[in-house]
Structure formats: structure tokens, C-alpha cells
Amino acid sequence: MNTHKTKIQLRFADIDLLGHVNNARFASFMEIARVQFFRDVMKRPINWTEDGLIVARLETDFLIPVFFQDELIVEVWVSQFGQKSFTVEYRFVVEGDAGPILKAKGKSVMVAFSYKENRSIPVPEWWIEQIEAFQQGK
């Protein structure tokens, strides 16, 4: 399965008093990677002010600290589709001498939402088709 990869530029503001990336920053990193995933995978613009997404759930498992000098990559893929929601998964990795090192992992449950009607809606079929095609390498 293909995953989408986004390089995260770490900033001094991301670092806490212990010298590693603060846990609160990972939600922002997920958002950056998720937005880039949609830009690259969907192949046409989404009018986010009409039909968009709401984060219903966000979770992160911290495995190994990320430090300022790390070149952080966030891998993104959709692991499950429901009628009105889908689950996005994230892997936070850095390159090590022996290959990628998994530093953290996360999930978000995204709900398709109509801002015009102010209610949840079915996940647009063309979103599912584009995401599945990308993940299958088509």
C-alpha cells in the first residue's frame, strides 16, 4: 500500500525545555501532513468552505522523542472508510543508520461535513475513489 510522505520542518518553537519536540506539536504535524495528502492525492481542489472535514477524534502514541536535528517525515494513509467518516493514520519517522526509525504514530477520525447545511454528510464517493487509487499505486 502506498503512503503519502510529508517532510516537517522543525522549528525552535517546536522544542520544549527537555530538548525534544513538544507533544502538543504532533497534532499540528498531523494537520500539515493531512492537508498535503489531500492536495496531492485528490487531483482537484476541494472547496473546504462548502464540503469539508471535521476532526472527531485525534490520538497519538509517543514512542521515542523527536529532537530538533531530526529530519521528521510523516507518512499518511486512510485505513478505514465509514459512511460519513474515515480514519487517517500517521507514522512519524526519521532516517537512521539502519533505516527508518518510528518515533510516534497517530490516528484521526475525520467526519465529512457540509458547512452550507451545518451537518455531517456521506464521504464523497470521488474522495474514496481518489484515495483508494493512490493507496493501490494507480
Residue pairs with C-beta under 8 A, 6 or more apart in sequence:
1 77
1 135
1 136
2 77
2 134
2 135
2 136
2 137
3 75
3 76
3 77
3 91
3 135
4 33
4 36
4 37
4 40
4 41
4 75
4 76
4 77
4 134
5 73
5 74
5 75
5 76
6 32
6 33
6 36
6 37
6 73
6 74
6 76
7 71
7 72
7 73
8 29
8 32
8 33
8 72
8 73
8 74
10 21
10 66
10 68
10 70
10 72
12 68
14 21
14 22
14 25
14 68
15 21
15 22
15 67
15 68
16 22
18 65
19 67
19 68
20 65
20 66
20 67
20 68
21 65
21 66
21 67
21 68
21 70
21 72
23 60
23 62
26 60
26 62
26 92
26 104
26 106
27 58
27 60
29 72
29 74
29 90
29 92
30 58
30 60
30 74
30 88
30 90
30 106
30 108
32 74
33 74
33 76
33 90
34 76
34 88
34 108
34 110
36 76
37 76
37 88
38 46
41 130
41 131
41 134
42 127
42 130
42 131
43 130
46 52
49 115
50 114
50 115
50 116
51 112
51 113
51 114
51 115
51 116
51 121
51 124
52 112
52 113
52 115
53 110
53 111
53 112
53 113
54 110
54 111
54 113
54 120
55 108
55 109
55 110
55 111
56 85
56 109
56 110
56 111
57 107
57 108
57 109
58 106
58 107
58 108
58 109
59 106
59 107
59 108
60 104
60 105
60 106
61 104
61 105
61 106
62 103
62 104
63 102
63 103
63 104
63 105
64 101
64 102
64 103
64 104
65 103
66 72
66 92
66 94
66 103
66 104
70 94
70 103
71 94
71 95
72 92
72 93
72 94
72 103
73 92
73 93
73 94
73 95
73 100
74 90
74 91
74 92
74 93
75 90
75 91
75 93
76 88
76 89
76 90
77 88
77 89
77 135
78 86
78 87
78 88
78 89
78 131
78 135
79 87
79 88
79 89
79 107
80 86
80 87
81 123
81 128
82 123
83 122
83 123
84 111
84 112
84 120
84 121
84 122
84 123
85 109
85 110
85 111
85 112
85 120
85 123
86 109
86 110
86 123
86 128
87 107
87 108
87 109
87 110
88 107
88 108
88 109
88 110
89 105
89 106
89 107
90 105
90 106
90 107
90 108
91 102
91 104
91 105
92 102
92 103
92 104
92 105
92 106
93 100
93 101
93 102
93 103
94 100
94 101
94 103
95 101
111 120
112 120
112 121
112 122
112 123
112 124
112 127
113 119
113 120
113 121
114 120
114 121
